[in-house]
Amino acid sequence: MTVAEAVTWRRDVDSSGTIPDELVEAYRRDGFVRVRGILEPDEVERFRQAAQAYLEAHRAEDYSRHSVFTQLVNVWQHDEVLRELTLHPRLARVAEQLAGVRLRIWHDHMLVKEPHNNVATHFHQDRPYWPHTGETLSLSAWVALVDVPPERGCMSFLPGTHGLTGYRPQDLHDEEDLFRVNPELRWHPRVTIPLRAGDCTFHSSYTGHMALPNTTSMARLAFVIAYMDADTTYSGAPHVVTDPLGLRPGDRLDGEAFPRPLD
């Protein structure tokens, strides 16, 4: 590593996948945390190239079908290189330290904001979209595969909102929607976290968050791994991940479709 690279690359996780106690404490207090250097520089480039190739081959399959971002779900089931990222033991060990419970993969998804997208992903929680029962500690790892300064669409969080449960799903297109659900959140502190390629944020599925527009000439490539408590069961609500599986309400979300990354 050159002197210039040493200045710009920082790491908060050791080779075994352990992070300092203060980061765990920050996550449990705020509902989110940044972990720098969770991927090695050579890993970042390998996964970035695979993600770019997968995007070019599968952009027409965009699950989201809206202009906020391109979203490709369960990439791990179709691409061997990106499967390694979804099941990456370093990411999974950090996630389990933060959650404090055994976890399974709920799903992954690529979230791409195209150049000059100029559209924000407005404040929302993830958990109301998910057909889960029997879990409260689900969380997501949002991995930057390119540098993501604010102008390229990094995320902002509402600290402490991971204690707010029972909300309906919010509209990502509507900047007012979460504030209709809870008007007090309009005045809540907001924390914006730029990421270098290879950095990651982890956030609780209940933490309010948004992503800024991409006003740059480079696509924002983010790869997200969503984790759930290992004993999570299916609520019966519709979802693109569970709809094809023939599940009944109360069935455990386990087996090959929802692997344990550390087994």
N, C-alpha and C positions, 0 to 999 in steps of 0.2 A: 504494500500500500504506500502510495506517495504521501509527502507531507500535505499536499492539497487535499487528498482524499481523507487523510486522518482528521483534518480540520472539519470536513463536512459530514463525516460518517460517525455516528454515535451509536452505542449499543447499550440497551437496558436489560438484556437477557443473557445468561451465560450459556455455555455449550450444552448443558443438561436441560435447558429450557426453564430455568428458575429465574424469577424476577425478584427484586428487593421487596421486603415487607412493606415499605412505604407506598409502593405502587399498588399492592393489594389493598392497603388501607384506603388509598385515594379512590380506587374503584368502588369499594363498598360504601364509601361516603358519598361519592358524586354520581355513581352509576356509569362512569366511563373512565378510561385512562389511555394515554398514549404509551406505546412500547416501541422505542426506537431500535432499529437494526434487528428486527426479528428474523429477517432474511439476510443471508450473506449476499454481497454484491454479485457474485457469479450466479447465485440462485435467482436473484431479481431479474437478471438479463435472460436467463433460460425461461423463466415463467412468463416474462413479458413477451418474448418472441412467440411462445406457445399461445398466449392469450390473444395476441394480435392475429395470428393465423386462424385461430378458432373463430374469432369475431368475423373475419373476412369470409369464412366458409359458411357461417351460420347466422349472419345478421338478419336474414329474412325470417328467422324463427323467433325473433324478439317476443318474449312473453308479455312485456308491459304494454305494447301497442299504444304508446303515447309519446309525446315529444320531450318529456322530461329527461329520459335517458334510454339507452338500449340495455335490456336486461335479458340475459341468457341463464336459465336455471338448470341445476344438476349437471353442470359441465363435467364433474368428476366421473359420471357414468359413461362418458363418450370420448374423453381425451386422456391418454395415459400420463402425459406430463402434468397436466393440470390436476389429475387425480392425486399426484404426489403432493401438490399444494394443499388441496382440500384435507387430505389425511396427514398433513405434516405434523410429526410428533411434537416439534417445538411449539407450534401454535396451540396444539391441543393441551400440552402441559401448562402453558400459561393460562389458557381458558379455564382449566380445572382448578388452578390455584385461585383464580379470581372468583369463580362460582362457589368453590368449596364442596362440590359434589361431582360424582361421576357423570360424564356427558356422552351423548351420541351426536352424530351429524344429523341435523334436521334437513338442511340442504345447503348447497353453495349457489352463488350466482355472480356472474360478471355484471358490473354496473359501469357502463361506458357513457360518458358525456362527450359528444362529438365536438370538434373545434367550433368555436363561436356559437355554442349552443345557446347561451344567454338566457337560460331558463333555470330557475331555482327549483330544488326539490323541497317543498315546504315542510314545516315542522310536523312531526308525527311520531307515534310509537310504532314499533314493529309488532308487538305481541297481539294487538287486537285483530290482525290479519290471519293469525295462525290457529289452526283447528286443534288446539291442545287442551288437555285437562291434566291435573295432577302435577303441574310444574310451576315454579315461580322464579327460577334462577337462570332461565335461558338467556343467551347472549350471542353477540356477533363479533367476529374479527373482520375488520375492514382494512384490507392490505393494499397499500399503494404500490403499484407496479411501475409508475412513473412519478416524478416529483409532482406533488399536488399542493402548490401554494393557494392562497384564497382565491386568486383570479382563475384558477383551473378547477375550482369546484370542491374544495375541501369541506369538511363537516363542522357544524356548530352544534353544541349540546346545551341542554337546560339542566344544570347540575342539580342532583337530588330528586329529580322527578321519577326515578325508578321505584319510588314508593307509591306511585299513583296507578291504581289498577282498576279494572272494570270499565274502561272507556270503550266506546265504539270505534271502529276503524275510521281513520281520518283521510281526507282527500288530499293527495300529494300536490294537486294542481291549485289548491285554494289556500292562500297564505293566512286566511282567517280561521280555518276550520278547527285546528286544535284549540284556538283561543275561544271559539264558541263552546267547546266542550268544557274548558276551564278558563274563564276570563282572567283569573289572577296570573296565569302564566305569561300574559302579554308583558308584564313588568318584571318577570323573573330574569336573573342574570343569565347571560349567554356567553359561552366559551367557544371560540373558534380555534381549531387545531390544524395548522398546516403540517403536511407530512412529506418527508423525502422518500424516494423510492426505497422500498424495503422496510419502511416504518409501518406501524399498524395502530389503529385504535380498536379497543374492545369497548362495547357498550351493552348494557342490559337491554333486553327486549322491551322494557318499560320506559327507558330513558327517552325523553323527547329530544329529537335531533332533526337537522335539516342539512342540505348540501347546497352550497352557493352555485351560481351559474359558472359555466366555463366560457370565459371571454377570450381565451388564448387560441393560438393556431395549432395546438397539439391536443389530441384526444386525451381525456382523463380515463385511464385504465385502472379500475379498482376491482379487486377480487374479494368477495365476501363469503366467509364461512359462518353459517348459523348453527349454533350448538343448542341442544336441549337436555334437560335432566334425563338421565338414562332410563327412568321409569315412566316417562311421559306416555299418556294414552290419548287416543283419538277422540275428539269431541263430536264428530259427525258433520261438522261444517265443511262446505266446499273449499277446496284449495287445489291449485294446479299440481302440487306434489302428491297429494293423497288421492285425488279423484280417480286415477287409473288403477288403484291398488285393491279395490274391492273390500275395503275395511268397513267394520261395523263400529258404532260408538262404543267406547270402552276398550277396544283393541289396543294393545301396546304398540308403540311405534318403535319397532326393533327389527332385528334380522338384517338381511343383506341391503335392504333399501335405506337403512338408518344405522350405519356401522359405528362401532366404538373405535375411534382412531387410535387409542392407546392399548388395545387388546392385541 
